[in-house]
Amino acid sequence: MTTRRDFIKSMSLLTAAGLAAPSVLAEEYKRGMMGANDRINVALIGCRGMGWSNLNDFLIHPDVDCIALCDIDRGILEGRASELEKRRNRKPEIYNDYRKLLERKDVDAVIIGTPDHWHCLQMVDACAAGKDVYVEKPLANSIAECDVMVAAARRYERVVQVGQQQRSGNHWHEMKKYIDSGKLGHIAKVNVWGNFAYAAILNPVPDSPVPAGVDFDLWLGPAPQRTFNERRFHGSWRMFWDYGGGLLTDWGVHLLDMALWGMNVTGMPKRVMATGGNFTYPQNYAETFDTLTVLYEFDDFTIQWSNVVVESGPYGRNYGLEFVGTNGTLVANRESWEVYPVQNRTEPVKSMPNYQDHKDHVTNFLESMKTRNKNTACTVENGSLCAKYAHLGNISARVKEALVFDDEKKTFRHKAADELIKPDYRKPWKFPRVG
Ligand SMILES: NC(=O)c1ccc[n+]([C@@H]2O[C@H](COP(=O)([O-])OP(=O)(O)OC[C@H]3O[C@@H](n4cnc5c(N)ncnc54)[C@H](O)[C@@H]3O)[C@@H](O)[C@H]2O)c1
């Protein structure tokens, strides 16, 4: 089989002989000459939590090398570089600024494991630099960023996988097949919930000097300037609007993705209505809501999201989703799905996962890169749809109004809600344009 390097060598000879212009070379490369036996060089941007977990599943593949790591926290960066060196006997290059990393021609793909407010700039810049991208969920921290990321993946013809690993899960596929069979009857309601205690920050600390080795200005990036506070930093940034969207963007996108997929929804709801606040813990330091209910309205069904910070929930599950059909109710989460029949109108069914979702998701991305298949298990369009649903819910709760979002004209026709569609990037960062 022709490997990518064989191909590039032969194309270089042609180029040297004046037979193929470099643009032809780039075009052929884009079209998929990466052979099944060829090696893939990846780089990781954002090394602390999920980015590192992602990389570990990439490294299961012997044909993958991680040649570079990037983080704004020197301690994390150096620690991860040593771990990687032990594992693969080769030290990766380390970077503080992802733009320098993207200048490297030998990086085929980047994994983006940074906080949500960074996904858009880093993903668009990576696409423009000709890299394929595995980007964590939620796709972005705003509706407008989702749109520009979809545009970038298309414009630069990149293979993109969004980190919603359920899309590669065997039991989720079985669930979808079961729903599509029609055995549940008419599904008029889908309930989705994610109840996690970590969304309440009950031990605030005062602002403090930036820890040694942290480039806090680069952590903030396009987000508004502010002094350092440990509770708004590593891990718990997700509970502050400038960087994340609370449980609805954190868990909601995973589960809403399954709800929308199950119900074959590909566009915006007719209306969104939400209410929320820090009702469980009024002293909660988090800005995002510890108690939230969102209703998405469609022609003949509704989808409801709810979260609290008390870790219990229906069917003994603190997170999951429930498709309520006239013949039975299907309840699902990562542990299993099962059908509770209405009288005897359908059979009870139970399906267990193989717990390979994440590994299979990474494998799907790598295979898609090799074949230049843009239709990955979770495309940028899939990621964008459910991220937008999450933002719709948060926006409705923040402005305390039922809203209709016109996704063509990009407006709610509501001043305060429209102001939350697109963030103002802090200078010198500029909201990306894809021309
Ligand atoms: N797919 C999943 O199941 C899953 C699970 C957890 C988290 N996530 C997602 O992964 C992302 C990261 O979450 P986390 O919990 O690992 O966060 P985290 O705060 O633990 O880690 C983020 C890392 O990014 C680094 N970083 C911040 N700005 C950077 C920049 N400009 N350049 C380089 N590095 C930068 C931080 O220093 C930190 O090391 C989030 O989008 C989150 O939603 C997905």
The ligand as an SDF file (V2000), in Angstrom:
LIG
                    3D

 44 48  0  0  0  0  0  0  0  0999 V2000
  -16.0800   14.1140   26.5760 N   0  0  0  0  0  0  0  0  0  0  0  0
  -16.1710   14.0730   27.8820 C   0  0  0  0  0  0  0  0  0  0  0  0
  -16.7150   13.1270   28.4690 O   0  0  0  0  0  0  0  0  0  0  0  0
  -15.5770   15.1790   28.7060 C   0  0  0  0  0  0  0  0  0  0  0  0
  -15.3040   15.0030   30.0600 C   0  0  0  0  0  0  0  0  0  0  0  0
  -14.7180   16.0570   30.7730 C   0  0  0  0  0  0  0  0  0  0  0  0
  -14.4270   17.2620   30.1280 C   0  0  0  0  0  0  0  0  0  0  0  0
  -14.7320   17.4150   28.8070 N   0  0  0  0  0  0  0  0  0  0  0  0
  -14.4220   18.6920   28.1120 C   0  0  0  0  0  0  0  0  0  0  0  0
  -13.0090   18.8130   28.0120 O   0  0  0  0  0  0  0  0  0  0  0  0
  -12.6320   20.1960   28.0550 C   0  0  0  0  0  0  0  0  0  0  0  0
  -11.5940   20.3830   29.1510 C   0  0  0  0  0  0  0  0  0  0  0  0
  -12.1970   20.1070   30.4080 O   0  0  0  0  0  0  0  0  0  0  0  0
  -11.3070   19.7090   31.6740 P   0  0  0  0  0  0  0  0  0  0  0  0
  -12.2210   19.2620   32.7220 O   0  0  0  0  0  0  0  0  0  0  0  0
  -10.2070   18.7930   31.2350 O   0  0  0  0  0  0  0  0  0  0  0  0
  -10.6900   21.1530   32.0510 O   0  0  0  0  0  0  0  0  0  0  0  0
   -9.3710   21.4430   32.9070 P   0  0  0  0  0  0  0  0  0  0  0  0
   -9.5300   22.8130   33.4550 O   0  0  0  0  0  0  0  0  0  0  0  0
   -9.1200   20.3170   33.8480 O   0  0  0  0  0  0  0  0  0  0  0  0
   -8.1990   21.3840   31.8140 O   0  0  0  0  0  0  0  0  0  0  0  0
   -8.0740   22.3660   30.8090 C   0  0  0  0  0  0  0  0  0  0  0  0
   -6.6030   22.5040   30.4700 C   0  0  0  0  0  0  0  0  0  0  0  0
   -6.4860   23.4670   29.4070 O   0  0  0  0  0  0  0  0  0  0  0  0
   -5.3890   24.3400   29.7060 C   0  0  0  0  0  0  0  0  0  0  0  0
   -5.5550   25.5800   28.9620 N   0  0  0  0  0  0  0  0  0  0  0  0
   -6.3810   26.6140   29.2030 C   0  0  0  0  0  0  0  0  0  0  0  0
   -6.2310   27.5660   28.2600 N   0  0  0  0  0  0  0  0  0  0  0  0
   -5.2780   27.1090   27.4040 C   0  0  0  0  0  0  0  0  0  0  0  0
   -4.6950   27.6230   26.2370 C   0  0  0  0  0  0  0  0  0  0  0  0
   -5.0300   28.8250   25.7380 N   0  0  0  0  0  0  0  0  0  0  0  0
   -3.7650   26.8910   25.5950 N   0  0  0  0  0  0  0  0  0  0  0  0
   -3.3820   25.6880   26.0810 C   0  0  0  0  0  0  0  0  0  0  0  0
   -3.8960   25.1370   27.2070 N   0  0  0  0  0  0  0  0  0  0  0  0
   -4.8390   25.8570   27.8430 C   0  0  0  0  0  0  0  0  0  0  0  0
   -5.4590   24.4790   31.2160 C   0  0  0  0  0  0  0  0  0  0  0  0
   -4.2670   24.9920   31.7620 O   0  0  0  0  0  0  0  0  0  0  0  0
   -5.7550   23.0620   31.6330 C   0  0  0  0  0  0  0  0  0  0  0  0
   -4.5710   22.3040   31.7290 O   0  0  0  0  0  0  0  0  0  0  0  0
  -13.9220   20.9620   28.3020 C   0  0  0  0  0  0  0  0  0  0  0  0
  -14.3950   21.4870   27.1020 O   0  0  0  0  0  0  0  0  0  0  0  0
  -14.8780   19.9310   28.8470 C   0  0  0  0  0  0  0  0  0  0  0  0
  -16.2290   20.2110   28.5710 O   0  0  0  0  0  0  0  0  0  0  0  0
  -15.2750   16.3880   28.1010 C   0  0  0  0  0  0  0  0  0  0  0  0
  1  2  1  0
  2  3  2  0
  2  4  1  0
  4  5  1  0
  4 44  2  0
  5  6  2  0
  6  7  1  0
  7  8  2  0
  8  9  1  0
  8 44  1  0
  9 10  1  0
  9 42  1  0
 10 11  1  0
 11 12  1  0
 11 40  1  0
 12 13  1  0
 13 14  1  0
 14 15  2  0
 14 16  1  0
 14 17  1  0
 17 18  1  0
 18 19  2  0
 18 20  1  0
 18 21  1  0
 21 22  1  0
 22 23  1  0
 23 24  1  0
 23 38  1  0
 24 25  1  0
 25 26  1  0
 25 36  1  0
 26 27  1  0
 26 35  1  0
 27 28  2  0
 28 29  1  0
 29 30  1  0
 29 35  2  0
 30 31  1  0
 30 32  2  0
 32 33  1  0
 33 34  2  0
 34 35  1  0
 36 37  1  0
 36 38  1  0
 38 39  1  0
 40 41  1  0
 40 42  1  0
 42 43  1  0
M  CHG  2   8   1  16  -1
M  END
$$$$
